[in-house]
Amino acid sequence: MGDYDPLREYLSRQTKTELVLSFEEIEDLLGFALPRASQRASWWEKERNPENARPQRDAIRDGGYEATRLADGKGVRFRKLSAGRFRG
């Protein structure tokens, strides 16, 4: 089981088109503290180059969402992907 599987499983059960989770809520789901890099928007956004794939991005995409760090830096907005835009 991967470190970010609990996030993937949580997202895959969601039916909302969009949801917001604080960093604390994400850490509670995962059971560990997020790395400092998670404060950067680029850590959450989908990779533009497959060589830059990261396990958190894969988990989010496999859960059916894409992620964007909130402008206030306090959490992450997840938006549901349309059918065909993710593996599942």
C-alpha positions as a printed NumPy array, in Angstrom:
array([[  0.   ,   0.   ,   0.   ],
       [  1.358,   3.398,  -0.968],
       [  1.65 ,   6.297,   1.437],
       [ -1.005,   8.29 ,  -0.423],
       [ -3.51 ,   5.448,  -0.883],
       [ -5.763,   6.726,   1.941],
       [ -6.145,  10.015,   0.054],
       [ -6.884,   8.164,  -3.19 ],
       [ -9.494,   6.012,  -1.45 ],
       [-11.093,   9.036,   0.206],
       [-11.32 ,  10.926,  -3.072],
       [-12.66 ,   7.921,  -4.975],
       [-15.633,   7.8  ,  -2.56 ],
       [-16.512,  11.466,  -3.057],
       [-19.362,  12.53 ,  -5.319],
       [-18.888,  16.301,  -5.187],
       [-17.58 ,  18.104,  -8.253],
       [-15.296,  20.147,  -6.026],
       [-14.131,  19.933,  -2.437],
       [-11.596,  21.682,  -0.245],
       [ -9.481,  20.05 ,   2.447],
       [ -7.134,  21.799,   4.837],
       [ -3.598,  20.5  ,   5.144],
       [ -4.537,  19.215,   8.604],
       [ -7.474,  17.237,   7.193],
       [ -5.219,  15.706,   4.548],
       [ -2.643,  14.789,   7.19 ],
       [ -5.374,  13.185,   9.308],
       [ -6.433,  11.071,   6.312],
       [ -2.849,  10.042,   5.59 ],
       [ -1.749,   9.507,   9.169],
       [  1.458,  11.507,   8.753],
       [  2.626,  15.084,   8.29 ],
       [  2.942,  16.373,   4.76 ],
       [  6.439,  17.368,   3.66 ],
       [  7.419,  21.05 ,   3.529],
       [  7.259,  20.842,  -0.264],
       [  3.473,  20.461,  -0.003],
       [  3.272,  24.183,   0.71 ],
       [  4.265,  24.833,  -2.918],
       [  1.484,  24.895,  -5.504],
       [  3.591,  22.825,  -7.912],
       [  3.621,  19.887,  -5.476],
       [ -0.143,  19.439,  -5.974],
       [ -0.676,  20.335,  -9.607],
       [ -0.752,  17.698, -12.298],
       [  2.585,  16.909, -13.842],
       [  3.31 ,  18.373, -17.223],
       [  6.108,  15.907, -17.817],
       [  5.679,  12.172, -17.028],
       [  9.242,  12.144, -15.674],
       [  8.023,  14.442, -12.882],
       [  5.349,  12.012, -11.657],
       [  4.886,  12.001,  -7.898],
       [  2.951,   9.528,  -5.737],
       [  0.634,  12.196,  -4.293],
       [ -0.33 ,  13.355,  -7.792],
       [ -0.95 ,   9.781,  -8.925],
       [ -3.16 ,   9.138,  -5.891],
       [ -5.195,  12.28 ,  -6.53 ],
       [ -5.636,  11.492, -10.214],
       [ -6.455,   7.842,  -9.516],
       [ -9.046,   9.06 ,  -7.014],
       [-10.696,  10.951,  -9.88 ],
       [ -9.604,  14.486,  -9.06 ],
       [ -7.043,  17.143,  -9.837],
       [ -5.65 ,  19.384,  -7.11 ],
       [ -4.735,  23.029,  -6.698],
       [ -3.263,  24.593,  -3.572],
       [ -5.459,  27.384,  -2.252],
       [ -4.133,  30.903,  -2.754],
       [ -4.183,  31.493,   1.008],
       [ -1.863,  28.496,   1.463],
       [ -4.152,  26.803,   4.005],
       [ -5.42 ,  23.868,   1.992],
       [ -6.1  ,  22.209,  -1.322],
       [ -9.04 ,  22.377,  -3.744],
       [ -9.885,  19.107,  -5.471],
       [-11.881,  19.193,  -8.712],
       [-13.452,  16.068, -10.174],
       [-12.008,  14.942, -13.475],
       [-14.377,  14.244, -16.313],
       [-14.704,  10.623, -17.462],
       [-11.752,   9.49 , -19.519],
       [ -9.272,  11.923, -17.949],
       [ -8.051,   9.532, -15.301],
       [ -7.12 ,   5.913, -14.824],
       [ -9.539,   3.979, -12.791]])
